[in-house]
Every structure is written in C-alpha cells, then in structure tokens.
Amino acid sequence: MTSPLPPQTPSPPGPFGPRYRALSLGVLLMVLLIAFESLAVATVLPVVARDLGGRELYGWAFSGFLLTNVVGTVTAGRVADQRGSVLPLLVGLALFALGLLVAGFAGSMAVLIVGRVLQGLGGGALMALAYVMIGRAYPETMRARMLALLSSAWVLPALVGPAVAGVLTDALGWRSVFLLLLPLVAVAATLTLPALRRLPAAGGRVDGGPIRDAILLATGSALLLSALTLVSRNPWGALALALPGVALMAWTARRVFPAGTLRARSGLGAGIAVRGLLAWGFFGAEAFLPLGLGELRGLTPTQAGLTLTLGALLWSLGSWTQARLDGRDRGYGRRRRVQLGMGLVLCAIILAALTVVWTALPVWAGALAWAIGGFGMGLAFPTNTLIVMDSAPPEQVGSVSGALQTADVLCSALSAGLGGALLALAAAQGWSEANGLALAFGGALLGGLLGPLAASRLPARPLSGNRAEPESVTAAH
C-alpha cells in the first residue's frame, strides 16, 4: 500500500495575483510610457523641427529631457524615503502629463523643449518610484520577477517604439505621439495610487547632498550647452556662460563619480568613463540619424523609425551573445568584448554619417550601420557593467551603480546638445544642412574615438577572485 502524498503547499501569488494585479499593471504601464516617450522623440523630432522651426534648438529636445531626468530621479527617491511614495508619485505623474500637454500643443521649438524638460523631471521621478514601490509593496519572493518585468517594459518600447512613433506621425501628425499618451497616464495613476496609500512612509532622513549635486550637475551642463548654442551669435556671452558651467560640472563630477573617472584611470575609473563614452557616441549619433535620413535621404518617419528598431533588435542579439560568451570564458574575455563592441559602434557612426551626407551610398546603408552599432552596444554595454560591478568594493556597489547611470544620461545629454550646437553653428555660417549634420555626427564620433582608448584600461581579468581560471588562461600565465 502506497503512502499518501503530502499535501502541496499552495504557490504564493505572483505579481498579477488579485492582491498585486492593479499595482503591477500600473507600475509597468508607467515605465512603458516613459520608455516610449524617451525613445520615440528621435523619430518624430525631424518633423517637429520642420513644422515649428528652431532647428538651432534641436539638441535641446534630448538634452533638456535627460538632464532633468537625473534631477527627478534623485529627488523623488529621497523624498519617498521620508514622506512615502504617494506625494512624489502624484507630482511625477502631474509633471509628466503636463510635459506631454505642453509638447503636444507647442507652437514653437522653445515651448516644446519646456515640455520635454517637464517630461524629464516627471519621468525621472516615476522611474525612481518604480523601484521604490517594488522594494516596499512586494514581498521578497516577488521582487526578482517584478524587476525582470520592469526590464521587459523597457525592451518592448525599444523594439517597437520608434516604428510606432513613425506610423503615428505619418497617420495622425507628430502631436499625437505626445497627446495620445495622456489618457494612459491617468490609467497608471488610477492603478497605482490606491495600493500606495496603504504603505507607511519609511521615515528616513532626506539627505540633501545628492539632490544638490544632481541639480548643480544639470545646471552646469545646461550652462555649457547654452554657451555652445550661443557661440556663433555672441561669443562673449557664450564664454560668460561656459566658464561657470564648466566649473560647476568639474566640481560636482568629483563628488558624483569615483576617483579617476575623468582621467579614465585603470580599473573602476576607466569603467565609468567607458560607459559615458559609449553613450556619448551611440546616442549622440542616434539623435541625428532620423533627421539626416528624413531631410537628406527622403525617408518617412516610419522608415526612419524602423532603422532605429533594427538597431534595438541587434542590441538584444548582442546582449544575448555576450551572455553566452561570458559563461563560456568565465569573464576572461570581457575587455576584448568591450573593445570589439566599441569598435563596431565607431564603424557604425562613420557609416551612418556617410550614408546621410553622401548620396552615392544606398539609403539602406543607414539601416546596416545602425544594426552594426546596435550589436556593438549589445556586446559592450552589459559587459562593461559587469566589469564595473566586479571592480567596485562591496560597500560602494550602490553608489557605483548610480555613477554608471549618471555617466550614461549625462554623456548622452552632452553629446546631443553638442550636436545641436554644431548644427546651429553651420546654419549661422550659411553652410549646407549636409555639412551641419556632418559636424553633428563628428561630435558623436568623439565618443567613438576615445572609447577604445579608455577600454584598453579596463581590467584584463575578473577581480572578484571567485572564478577558476580557464585552462587557456592558466596555460598562458
């Protein structure tokens, strides 16, 4: 006679069980909206600039969003620690929605940039609060699943967002890319707020230092980018803005980034520098690729958006490839993979620039360029993150992770702003649009050229000491 089976313990409810379903859907919808908006603008902005004018402010549509995103992220996280998540969530949602409304009804490029600044503040706050909510509202057993879902909420807009934005622009006009999101913001608020009202405040003390540093870093960057935009019309005024801007950035950067970052010192400093240079090159060029393909090569927003989508698909393939290789060589090939990825990004920027300005090249070469660049980013971006995390002292992992994100956002903002300033300089000098776009791509190329030099200073092997050396490495040493 067989003994009866022990009663099965019911599996704990997942993130979409009755108790957590509304909050999970609200958090994911919130992140989807922010991801879509941050990725879709590159596709529609050429049409916006053609409609509103103000081409000299083109780069600010990216820089304004990114710089204020840092401020919103840091501030909301600190306020949530003291007062709970409800107040910063309401403010973040209101700012993001107001930014969509201002951008959607903008009558000039300057007003659109105001909308982008508001979107950046609100979006940064909401992204920080998404992680706060996962940490406070979900039990330990669900957090890993929610974090994985949060990552997926970024992947989907990266893959389809540019193409969807292009289709909306072709069918309904560029304003729809902003205005159609407003009802979804209200849905996200309705889903998340009831659950958050039941959570107690953490009662922590707000540390004003990180908030101050984020504001000063964003202010210094904005002053420098304003100087670059102004230099062709008022050199002395540009100098008056640039000097305090550079001083603020230099002083704050020493507080925000690990020692040796600005010099790409071997080890941790080089890892942070590589992250910034990767973002500088790839995202700086991506900001102007749809503009060049639309204005000089005649592509529609949908077609230009598909080019960016192809890059996102190959980024995913590159990430999968590096994960397989990392498991095979147990981390001993990481520096080579970062160098290879950065080399591919450099080639992609050059080919993309040539496709835009040299009509002898077929237009599909632009899509090929961004596929190459996307695969290079997939190889280098996560691999460099692994190197940095392996190099960070255990007690500094949190601050180093923050420095990585700040380097990413800051360098993307500076590169897009520099490209826009160079585009404005070319227009002020009466040069052709092709020459202006060549200069803009040249600004992004700085990251592609300096990146491999910084990557050569990354550790050649894992530093954590918890991996056995592969046989090939043991034999060589």
VEXKEFI-864279 format. One record per residue (C-alpha): residue in three letters; x, y, z. Coordinates in steps of 0.2 Angstrom, whole numbers, plus 5000, padded with zeros to 4 digits. Example, Ala and Ser with C-alpha at 12.3 -4.5 7.8 and 13.67 -1.06 7.14 Angstrom:
# VEXKEFI-864279
ALA506249785039
SER506849955036
***
This chain:
# VEXKEFI-864279
MET500050005000
THR500750174995
SER500850315007
PRO499850465003
LEU500750614995
PRO501050755007
PRO499850905004
GLN500551034992
THR500951204998
PRO500051324988
SER501151434977
PRO501251614983
PRO500351734972
GLY501351814958
PRO501452004954
PHE499751984944
GLY498851894958
PRO497251984965
ARG498152074978
TYR499552154967
ARG498752154950
ALA498252334949
LEU499952394956
SER500952284945
LEU500052344929
GLY500152524935
VAL502052514938
LEU502352434921
LEU501252554912
MET502152694919
VAL503852634914
LEU503152594897
LEU502552774894
ILE504252844900
ALA505252724889
PHE504152754874
GLU504252944876
SER506152944878
LEU506452834863
ALA505052904851
VAL505653084851
ALA507153044840
THR505952984826
VAL504753124826
LEU505853274830
PRO506453304812
VAL504553334808
VAL504353444823
ALA505853544818
ARG505153564800
ASP503453614807
LEU504053734821
GLY505753794815
GLY507053824828
ARG508253704821
GLU509653784832
LEU508753714847
TYR508653534840
GLY509853454853
TRP508953534867
ALA507453424865
PHE508553274870
SER509753364882
GLY508353454892
PHE507453294895
LEU509053194900
LEU509753324912
THR508153354921
ASN507853164922
VAL509353154933
VAL508653284945
GLY506953204945
THR507653034949
VAL508753084964
THR507453204971
ALA505953084971
GLY506952944978
ARG507553044993
VAL505853124996
ALA505052944996
ASP506252895009
GLN505553025021
ARG503753055016
GLY503252895007
SER502852874988
VAL501152954986
LEU501653134986
PRO503153114974
LEU502152994963
LEU500753124961
VAL502053264957
GLY502953154945
LEU501353104936
ALA500753284935
LEU502453344928
PHE502553204915
ALA500753244910
LEU500953424909
GLY502553404899
LEU501553294886
LEU500253434886
VAL501453574883
ALA502453474870
GLY500853414861
PHE500153594859
ALA501853684857
GLY501953824844
SER503753844844
MET505353734847
ALA505653834863
VAL503953784870
LEU504253604865
ILE505853604875
VAL504953664890
GLY503853514888
ARG505253404887
VAL506053474902
LEU504453444912
GLN504353264905
GLY506153234910
LEU505853294928
GLY504253184929
GLY504953034921
GLY506453034931
ALA505453044947
LEU504252904941
MET505752784936
ALA506452804954
LEU504752774962
ALA504552614952
TYR506052544961
VAL505452614977
MET503752534975
ILE504552364971
GLY505552374987
ARG504152424998
ALA502552354991
TYR503052174986
PRO503752034997
GLU505551974994
THR504951824984
MET504151934970
ARG505452074969
ALA506551974956
ARG505051944945
MET504552124946
LEU506252184942
ALA506352074927
LEU504652134921
LEU505252314923
SER506752274912
SER505552204899
ALA504552364900
TRP506052454893
VAL506452314880
LEU504752324871
PRO504752514868
ALA506552504862
LEU506052374849
VAL504452444843
GLY504352624849
PRO505252714835
ALA504252624822
VAL502652654831
ALA503052844833
GLY503452854814
VAL501752774810
LEU500852894822
THR501753044814
ASP501352984796
ALA499552954800
LEU499053074813
GLY500453204815
TRP501853224827
ARG500753294841
SER499953134843
VAL501553054849
PHE501353164865
LEU499453194867
LEU498853014865
LEU499852964880
LEU498953074892
PRO497452954895
LEU498652814899
VAL499552924912
ALA497852944921
VAL497652754920
ALA499352724928
ALA498852844942
THR497152754945
LEU498052584946
THR499552634957
LEU498852764970
PRO497652654980
ALA498952524984
LEU500252664988
ARG499152745001
ARG499152595011
LEU501052595013
PRO501852685028
ALA503252815025
ALA504952745028
GLY505352895040
GLY507152915034
ARG508053075034
VAL508253165017
ASP510053185013
GLY510153345003
GLY511853314996
PRO511453204981
ILE509953314977
ARG511153474977
ASP512453384967
ALA511153324954
ILE510453504952
LEU512253584951
LEU512753454938
ALA511253484927
THR511453674929
GLY513253664924
SER512853554909
ALA511453674904
LEU512553824905
LEU513953744895
LEU512653684881
SER511853864881
ALA513653934878
LEU513853814864
THR512253864856
LEU512554044858
VAL514454054852
SER514054084834
ARG513054244838
ASN513854304854
PRO515554234858
TRP515754344874
GLY514054294880
ALA514454114877
LEU516154124886
ALA515154204901
LEU514054054902
ALA515353924898
LEU516553974912
PRO515353944927
GLY514653794918
VAL516253704917
ALA516753754934
LEU515053684941
MET515253524931
ALA517053494937
TRP516753524955
THR515153414955
ALA515953274945
ARG517253244958
ARG515853214971
VAL514753114959
PHE516052994951
PRO517352884958
ALA519152954958
GLY520052934942
THR518452944931
LEU518853104922
ARG520653034918
ALA519952854914
ARG521152784927
SER521452604925
GLY520152504934
LEU518552574941
GLY518852754934
ALA519052684916
GLY517452584918
ILE516352734922
ALA517252834908
VAL516952694895
ARG515052694900
GLY514952884897
LEU515952874880
LEU514852734874
ALA513352834877
TRP514152994870
GLY514552904854
PHE512952794851
PHE511552904857
GLY512353064851
ALA512352994833
GLU510652914836
ALA509853084840
PHE510353154822
LEU510152994811
PRO508253014808
LEU508553194804
GLY509853154791
LEU508853014784
GLY507253114783
GLU507953284777
LEU509353224766
ARG508853054760
GLY506953074759
LEU506452934772
THR504752954780
PRO504652954799
THR504052764799
GLN505552714788
ALA506752814799
GLY505952734815
LEU506252564808
THR508052604806
LEU508152634825
THR507152474828
LEU508352374819
GLY509752444830
ALA508752394845
LEU508452214839
LEU510352194836
TRP510752264853
SER509652124860
LEU510652004850
GLY512252074855
SER511752064873
TRP511251884871
THR512951844863
GLN513951924876
ALA513051824890
ARG513451664881
LEU515251714879
ASP515451774897
GLY514851604903
ARG516051514891
ASP517651604896
ARG517051654914
GLY517351834912
TYR519151824905
GLY518651894888
ARG517652044894
ARG518952184890
ARG519152114872
ARG517252114870
VAL517052294876
GLN518452344864
LEU517652244850
GLY515952324854
MET516652504854
GLY517552474838
LEU515852424830
VAL515052574837
LEU516452684829
CYS516152604812
ALA514352624814
ILE514452814817
ILE515652834802
LEU514552734790
ALA512952824797
ALA513752994794
LEU514252944776
THR512552874772
VAL511753044777
VAL512953164768
TRP513553064753
THR512153014742
ALA513152894732
LEU512952774746
PRO511252674746
VAL510052734759
TRP509952554766
ALA511752584772
GLY511052684786
ALA510052534792
LEU511552424791
ALA512552554801
TRP511352554815
ALA511252364815
ILE513152364817
GLY513052494831
GLY511652404840
PHE512652244840
GLY514152334846
MET513152414860
GLY512452244865
LEU514252174867
ALA515052324876
PHE513652394887
PRO513252254898
THR514952184898
ASN515652354904
THR514352354918
LEU514952184923
ILE516752244924
VAL516252394934
MET515252294946
ASP516652174948
SER517852314951
ALA516852404964
PRO517152374983
PRO515652294991
GLU515252445001
GLN515152554986
VAL514152454974
GLY512552564976
SER513552724973
VAL514552654958
SER512852594950
GLY512252774952
ALA513852844944
LEU513652724930
GLN511852784926
THR512352974929
ALA513852954916
ASP512652874904
VAL511253004905
LEU512553154906
CYS513553104892
SER512053074881
ALA511453244885
LEU513053324882
SER513353234865
ALA511553284859
GLY511753464865
LEU513453474856
GLY512753404840
GLY511353534840
ALA512553674844
LEU513653624829
LEU512053614818
ALA511653784823
LEU513453844820
ALA513353784802
ALA511653864799
ALA512354034806
GLN513854024794
GLY512753984779
TRP513353814777
SER512353674769
GLU511253554780
ALA512353414775
ASN513953504782
GLY512953544798
LEU512453354800
ALA514253304797
LEU514853414811
ALA513453344822
PHE514053164818
GLY515853224821
GLY515353274839
ALA514653104842
LEU516253024834
LEU517253094849
GLY516552964860
GLY516852834847
LEU518652884845
LEU519052904864
GLY518152754870
PRO519352614864
LEU520752714872
ALA519852714889
ALA519352524886
SER521152474885
ARG521252524903
LEU519952404909
PRO520552254919
ALA521052114908
ARG520351984920
PRO518951974934
LEU519452044950
SER518251964962
GLY519351804964
ASN517851684964
ARG518151614947
ALA519351474942
GLU520451524928
PRO520051444911
GLU521351324905
SER521951434891
VAL522251574903
THR523151464915
ALA524251404902
ALA524651574896
HIS525151634913
***
